[in-house]
């Protein structure tokens, strides 16, 4: 695990605003994490899902700015692979490099745990996220048809991406 100063450096490597500090997520963070999740996603995770990830020992981190949660990620590490389950930066920081900083720390966390591969799914319509992942070295390696709910009975494909460390 990296230190807070290393995380701060990684999280600010491509930003134009105040710094973010990364630390492990705790149960007391869940209300703030859930508020961001609900602001940013049409089909947000429930609080129980985040709590289950914490209890199961997944790598869960929050990005703090002036003692306020501004982003987070949940990473499942199994042997030499990592699966990115959820990552988000609050809307007020979109487009300012904070996602890149958070992704930098996420990859560092996975590699420090021995991951040689990192996998994720992203909505096909989420072009900004796909561009960010590609910028970071992730490549598309498949599609999951109808993976994400849209509205009513419609579904959206997930783009499967991988980074081979």
N, C-alpha and C positions, 0 to 999 in steps of 0.2 A: 504494500500500500504506500502511496506517496504521501509526503507531508503536506500540510496546508499551504506552505510557501510554494512548493512545487505545483500543487493544484492551482494556486492563485496565478502563477506564471503561465501555466497551460491554458487556463480559462481566459487569460487576457491576451494571448498571443495574437489574436486577430480581432480585437475589439476597439471601439472608439469611445467607449463610455467607462464608467466606474468598474472596478474589478469585481470579479466573483471569487468566492472562496468555497472550495468543495469540502464536504465532510460526510461521514456516514449518516444515512437517514435513520431517524428514531421515531418511535410511535407518536411522540408529541408533534412531529412534522406533518402528520397525515392530513390534518384539516387544511393546511396551507397547500400541500401537494394536491389534494383533491380539488381545491378551488382553482388552481392552475389547470388541472386536467379538464375540469368542466368548462373553463373559458376557452380552451384550445381545441377540444375534440368534440365532434358531433355525437360520438358514442363513447363517453369516458369510462374508464375503469371505475369500479366501486371501491369504497374505502376498504372493504373486506379483502379485495384482491391485493391491494398494497400491503395490508396487515399480514396476509398469508405469506407474501413474498418476504417480508421482514422475519416472520417466525421461521420460515424454511431456510433462512440463512443466505438468500440471494444477495448479490452485491447491489445494494441500494444506496444511492448517494443523492444529496441535495446540494444545489449551488446557491450560495448565499450572497446577497448584496446588502450591505449595511444591516446585517442581522435579519434580513427578510428572505424567505425562500423565493427564488426566482426561476428555478429549474430543477430537474432531477433526472435520474436514469435508474432503470432496473435491468440488471444483467444476470443471466443464469450461466454459471460456469460449470461445465462437466468435462472432466479429464482435460483434453487439449483443445476444447471448443468452447466458444461463448455464444450465447443467443441473446441479442438485444431484445428485451421484451417491451420496454417502454422508455422513451426519452422525450423530454419536452422542456422548452424555454418559454417563460411567460410572454404573452403577446406584446407587452410594452418593450421587449428586448428583441423582437424578431427583426431580422435583416441587419443586425449590427455586429455580427461576428460571435455572439455568445453561443450559438449552436455549435460553431466550429470549436470553440474553447471547451465546451462540454464534451463533444465528441473526442477531442484530443485526450481528455482525462479518462473517458470511457475506454478507449483503445489502450491507454497506458495501464489501466486497471486490469483489463483482460490479459494483456501480455505479461504483466507482473505475476499473474496467477497461472501462467504457463499455456495460455491459449495460443494456438497456431492459426486458428480460423475464427472469424466472427461472422455470424449470420443474422439477418434481420428480414422483416417484411415491412413494406411501406405501401400505402395506398397509391394506386396507379395515378391518381389525380394530384398527388402531392409533389408537384414538380420542384418546388424549392428544396424539399428534403432530399429528393432523388439527386438533384444537382450537388447538394452538400455532400452526400455520401459518395458520389462519383469523384468529386474534388478530393475527397479523403482517400480514395483508392478502392472503394467498394465497386464491384462489378455485378451486373445483372446476371443471374444464373437460372432464372425460371419465373413462372407466373403461377399463382394459386387463383384459380377461377372462383369468383363469387365469395371471396374470403371475408371481406368487410361488409357490414350492414350499411345501407344508405338510408332510404326512407321507405316506409311501408314494406313491400316485399322485394324491392330491388336490392341488388348486392353489387359490390365493386371488387375488381380483381386486386390482388396484392402482387407487387413486384418483389421477387425474392432476390436478395443481394448478399454478397459475401466479400469478405476481405481476408486474404490469405497473408498472414503476418510473416 
